[in-house]
Amino acid sequence: PHFVISINDHSDAICFNIDGKPGAILNLVTDPYTDFVVNGELIGEKKIEINKKINTYFGKFGIVNNKMDVKVEVSTKTITVFHGEDKIVFPWSATASLTKESFSISIIKERNLTLTMGDDATFVIVLHRVWKNHPLHRDFLGFYTLDSHRFSSMTHGLLGQFYHEISAEIYNIHPGLDEGKSDATMIVKGHKLRVTRGYQKDYRFDPKRGTNVPCWFVHYNGKGFIDGSPTDYVVSSLF
Amino acid sequence: SIGEHGKNPESGLEIYSMKIDCKVTSRFAHNMVISRVVNRANESKEAFFEIELPKTAFITNFSMTLDGVTYVGAVKEKEVAQQQYQKAVSRGQTAGLVKASGRKMEKFKVSVNIGPTKKVTFELTYEELLKRHLGKYEIQIRVKPKQLVKHFQIDVHIFEPQGIAFLDFDAKFLPNNLTSIVKKTLTATRGHVSFKPTLEQQRKCPDCDETVLDGDFIIKYDVNRDLSAGTVQIVNGYFVHHFAPANLTRIPKNVIFVIDHSGSMSGTKMRQTNEALLKILDDMNTKDYFAIIIFDDTSETWKNSIFQATPNNVAEAKVFVRTISARGGTDINAPMLKAVRLLDKSHQDKLLPERSVSMIILLTDGDPNSGESNPTKIQENVKSAINGRYNVYCLGFGYDVKYSFLEKMSLDNDGVARRIYEDSDAPLQLQGFYDEVANPLLLDIELHYPENAISELTQANFRQYYDGSEIVVAGKISDDDLKSLIAEVFAQTANENLTLKAEVQVSEVENITQQQLYIFGDFTERLWAYLTIQQLLEKRVSAETNEKKNLTDRILELSLKYSFVTPLTSMVVTKPEENKNDSFVADKPSEDEKVPIQQRQYSYPGHAYSKRPSFTYVDSD
């Protein structure tokens, strides 16, 4: 999956890829203070060719708000809301919304869902539908954080560690190794990293084509930009 | 049927063809029964056409063709038809219709004289909106030809754009080796069940003329469903919206069982009630609450309270249920009011879950004869005490029950009434009814459509939605330029507020349905008319005089326009009878009529036993 993080008061963005194994579950957000967790499960292509790089995507998300006693599992097929002992399953084929006091989930059929949990968090999960008979690709999901201002400073995870504004200094912009792409040096979290100018897509408003988001790409699975290494974020279960 | 004569092939009458053709689109079933009979004798013979059809169906057409002349039935206002019928009777002519009301089926019967070597073709059409019941739709066809039929065929075609989840058939009358002759095919949206036994396959034994075809041929199916606003179909300016969401958590319920143990319940009825209650208690969800009030001319609340259905409480209640025995008179008013007070108090004391369904299930076998015995007064008392907060379900046990009293009391309080037939399976009937209301999934369901674009909407607000059932709403599109129809559903689940939305492009949906060319094109309009009539008939039960008149006028108007034989209309068929025209009337029997008890017929030596009375008639309204 591609990660895109805004920096410097939203004036620029950093992007990086995480290459994991299909089936691996990565922690995206953990806030021990609000007892809130988001994990995502990776899926691969339908066929995996030997000696070729494995592209992975998120196929399932698990979102837990223990204080509200709510768990939401979002896959490319269904959206399941667990509330206490109750369980409600929505298909992606329906436009629906479910509200209870400060918790709400709103689904726009075959496109996206917005999840609001009190004042703490608002997320959008985008569904990417792929032609059913495509030999390689399969449906996958995107996860967007719209509001996280009430999360505690202890929030961590592949996305959560960036919920509090980080500043990065980018300088020494010069023609890069890839033709037509600029390279630069970025100083962030005390590391000096080589980054390459590129684009990633934001699919919230145009689910088919997306809109381009210019960003500085951090190589080697975001090494130096993320705390630790990607394997540090592997967890054993979705919830 | 070809009547008594038909049992003997020597009689000369032969049913040479019988075809039952059923087409279902979006739960609306259009059934045609065509029977062809020839008289091979040298003299005139009387042929009977006798069909049992589901009570929920409306006859829409009947014709008989004799000597190339077709006599078609006309749907008329009941009074007009009655006058015509009375005239025929006063002239001493036979008006050959017998109808009777059974558990699920009602009978249509007509006879006609056929000259030597002549043929007659009977053709009956009836329509029905199949109701989802415990997670499935059922098409019931009663098969009972009185002799072997050369060309016998049942064809059921189902088209459900929503997708068919499963399709099964049940034909218990068929010996095991013959079930394989029922052919079933199923694709994503279409199902076909075909049954075409040869003469040899119909034979009960190799050398006899008795037929094995005697029983119910039942087709069961369900459509695919998920948690969505359901499906909307639009044809010729009418739409129908089916809503039956899946994957919801059940809502707890609070049930007060109000059980009649008056003297008339003694014996089998009491034993069966106890048996059913024990099973129902066993099946109760531990999140539910319950209380038991038993009554004769006095009433008693078990342990004076309402209890959660924990294993311990259920076990104790079962001990109590086993001790209930029959005695005394029948005072319905007091225990019903007691049940309401118990629910009121339990809610006030916050003993019951905040979001839950509260209901009173009354089981009685007779009329009130103690305490407040005026049925109207009891209905008023119960309605005013409940004030729209709880549902009342009334189960009328046996033949002596005044069904209309129970029906009104239920409908006044958002419930339904049901007859429980005094039979060996009465406990199963009671339990089956309980299962229908056992699992509430949604509360306060409101279905919204664009106000300015639609009219003539059927009921669109419902107090509850129960697992296994289905909500159907239909209406007319009044905006000719409407491009898309948005249906929104607002409801409460066990814990949250739920909103579901469906948007359909009018042109797209119309095209799809029209391309199917599967069933008569105006089925959505007829479905709408059927549903409107059914709901108005229900509303009429509890309406005041003025409103009742308006409802009656509207039902009549729709029944005549769409040619439905409803409780307010009759079908008149003029038939040829030995050079004079005679007519008969087909009515729809109502549930309030006394259920005919199977009576044995005796003939005494030396006495001529009349096989067929000149006419039998039961009024239905």
Boltz contact constraints between the chains, C-beta under 6 A:
constraints:
  - contact:
      token1: [A, 83]
      token2: [B, 495]
      max_distance: 6.0
  - contact:
      token1: [A, 86]
      token2: [B, 249]
      max_distance: 6.0
  - contact:
      token1: [A, 86]
      token2: [B, 494]
      max_distance: 6.0
  - contact:
      token1: [A, 86]
      token2: [B, 495]
      max_distance: 6.0
  - contact:
      token1: [A, 87]
      token2: [B, 249]
      max_distance: 6.0
  - contact:
      token1: [A, 88]
      token2: [B, 248]
      max_distance: 6.0
  - contact:
      token1: [A, 89]
      token2: [B, 227]
      max_distance: 6.0
  - contact:
      token1: [A, 89]
      token2: [B, 247]
      max_distance: 6.0
  - contact:
      token1: [A, 90]
      token2: [B, 227]
      max_distance: 6.0
  - contact:
      token1: [A, 91]
      token2: [B, 226]
      max_distance: 6.0
  - contact:
      token1: [A, 94]
      token2: [B, 228]
      max_distance: 6.0
  - contact:
      token1: [A, 95]
      token2: [B, 501]
      max_distance: 6.0
  - contact:
      token1: [A, 96]
      token2: [B, 500]
      max_distance: 6.0
  - contact:
      token1: [A, 97]
      token2: [B, 499]
      max_distance: 6.0
  - contact:
      token1: [A, 98]
      token2: [B, 496]
      max_distance: 6.0
  - contact:
      token1: [A, 98]
      token2: [B, 498]
      max_distance: 6.0
  - contact:
      token1: [A, 99]
      token2: [B, 496]
      max_distance: 6.0
  - contact:
      token1: [A, 99]
      token2: [B, 497]
      max_distance: 6.0
  - contact:
      token1: [A, 100]
      token2: [B, 495]
      max_distance: 6.0
  - contact:
      token1: [A, 100]
      token2: [B, 496]
      max_distance: 6.0
